[in-house]
Structure formats: C-alpha cells, structure tokens
Amino acid sequence: MFNNKYTGIDFRDHQVTFASVKLDKQAPVLEEVYDMPLGENIVSDGVVLEKGLLSSVLHTYLKENKSRSKHVHLAIPTENTLIRKLTMLPDLEERDLAKLIQFQIGETIHIPFEDPIYDFVKVGSILPVSKGIMQDEDFTLEDLTNNIEKDIQGQRSEILFFATSKPVSQKIMETCEDAGFKPHTAEVRGLSLQRLLMYLHPSWLKGTEMILDVTEETVDIHIFKNEMIVFSRTMAIEAVDYSQPLASDEDVLAFTDNSVIETRSQVAATVDTTWDEADFVSAVVNEIQKAQNFFRYSLGERDSEFSRIILTGESAYKLAGLLSERMETEISRIDYSSILAHDGMNQQLLDTCSVAIGLALRTNDKPSKRRKAR
C-alpha cells in the first residue's frame, strides 16, 4: 500500500525528538511532535553509547500508538558532521569530481574520521583572477608565486563537501532498525532546518543568515549564505574556543578535536547548573559573535553582514526577547501555523522538535547513494 506518513527522529544527549508528517493531496501536514527524555550516558556528544536502552526508548514511542509511521528520516548529530567549501579542484562534471575527490581523501583533503562517509555537491565554478603586472614597489616573490599558480590552475570548481563518521551513523541506523523503524535517509541537522524554512519562510536564507538551535547546554550554529549552508558547529556554552582556526589552508579540512569534547564533559560535571538568565544570554551572544568572526575572517567573508538570526530549539523561548535587546541583527522566530494539523501544538515543543519536523518533511524521498572513503 502507498505510504503517506513519515517520521523524523533527532537524537540529542538528553532527549529524542519525533515529528510525524502526513501527505494530504501531496501537501505535508504536521500531525504530531513528541519528545522523550533520555537517561545519562545513553547518547553522549552525539554518539550512541547504549544501543539497547536507546532502542527501548524508540520502541516505546512506536508501541504507544500503532498508527505512528515506521518510515523514518534520521538526523546526524552536528557534533559528528563536517561541512566545508572546497575551491581547489578543477572545473569538472560531478561524476569526474567524485573520482578525483576519492583520490584526494587523506592526501590534500583531510577528514577527522577514521572511517568516514562523505558526499558533495558542486555549487558553481570559479574563474581565475589575475592581478596582472605588478609594480616594483608591490612586487614580492609570494605574490608572483600565487599569481602564477592561479593562472596554471585555471577555472576551478566550487564544492560543498559533507562528511561524517560511518560507525556513528551506523549505530543510529541499527538502533532504529532494532526498535522496529524503517530508516529511509539520514542528513545533517542544518539541512533539515533549511528544508523546514523552505516550507514556512521561503524568503529567508537568501542573504547571510544564522540559525541558532539552542538548549541550556549547547547551541547548534548554522550559517547560510545565498541559500547555501557554509558553516555548522555544535558549541558547548562557555566551553568552546574559536581562537584556533579550523584549518591553516582553505582546502584542508579540520574539525573540533577531542579535547573540546572532554572539556564539555568536564564543564558539565563541575559548573553550577543553576540557570541564570543574564549569564546564559551573555554566553549565547558570545558564541554568536565568535561564529560571526570566524565566518568573516577565517572563511574569507569580511564584507558579509548578517541580516537575520533565526532562533529555534528547546531554549528559544527564553532567548527571543533578550537577544533582541542585545543584538542589532534581526531576531526571528519560526511560524509553524501553515503546516499544523491542529492548533494544539505549542511553540516551545515545536521549536524543540524543529529538526525532526524538517526531517519528516522529506516524506517520500528515496535513499541516495553515499560516497564512502575507505
């Protein structure tokens, strides 16, 4: 029989969120959002530690209502994903680029996972820009070398590159299958939120904009430019330092090292967990400013001005008004009304489940072939 119901599942360290979408005359309708708490050390920093316990949580959700869909789309936690723009490869068709990238993995393209899964999309072509003949007072050997290299390279591809850990993703997939679900696809959280906004606010993300997915412990920061995701990181509040660049060269991929993850756990175990409004807002503003500075100065976007910060996540309701008072950039909330099956869903729960909603909106998308690095 034709299936017209789909579920999105997003895994967090302290909870799992679900969203169910039904196709009504091919138009998606959000029927349910739901969150279930997790005990400690079942999922940690986006990694499934206890498959059996997590599978039981998922099975309980499925068992409580027999009409819930087993057909699911899954989120890959931001902690275990890498998104990078590559510009050093020649201007080729995607089929030829796939072969070239496979050859370059581990050589000029470094991925911080021992057994990675990666994919890419070609988003454009870059023409070489020569400075022409330089005057004597401006001339340096480095300038000459760079100019010659650009002329030799010729036209290059502009590529958006995605990578994640195969073992981490496989554990999520197997856990869902053990619980009785039928996974269709998996994708990074930032793209799920982009799909959600395409349905609800199609005029957004056309400039330089930021999505903040906020909990009391972490903030997922996704930066979009011209409807293309260019930055995606999970930051532990007051625990992450941007002072170290992600890479010393634009074509070398780097990632937050394990010491940051250890720091996050250490901080969680030692700091006073009492929620303080002023300190929390200051911490989030600090992470926003660090991400903006990194985007401008390390990713070569010095002239970019952020036109909007979109707020979602379980702590969004605490921050909206307070951030508006502290930030010059427009702070926006998501309006879900156009896809709701009924009016009984509250804004906080919708924001908590926003990634799961974006996943469920994939509806009958087919699994795509992934390019794997061996």
Buried (B, 14 or more C-beta within 10 A) or exposed (E): EEEBBBBBBBBBBBBBBBBBBBBEEEEBBBBBBBBEEBEEEBBBBBBBBBBEBBBBBBBEBBEEEEEBBBBBBBBBBBBBBBBBBBBBBEBBEEEEBBEEBBEBBEEBBBBBBEBBBBBBEBEEEBEEEEEEEEEEEEEEEEEEEEBEEBEEBEEBBBBBBBBBBBBBBBBBBBBBBBBEBEBBBBBBBBBBBBBBBBBBBEEBBEBBBBBBBBBBBBBBBBBBBEBBBBBBBBBBBBBBEBEEEBBEEBBBBBBBEEEBBEBBEEBBEEEEEEEEEEEBBBBBBBBBEBBBEBBBEBBEBEEBEBBBBBBBBBBBBBBBEBBBEEBEBEBBEBEBEEBBBEEEBEBBBBBBBBBBBBBBBBBEBEEEEBBEBE
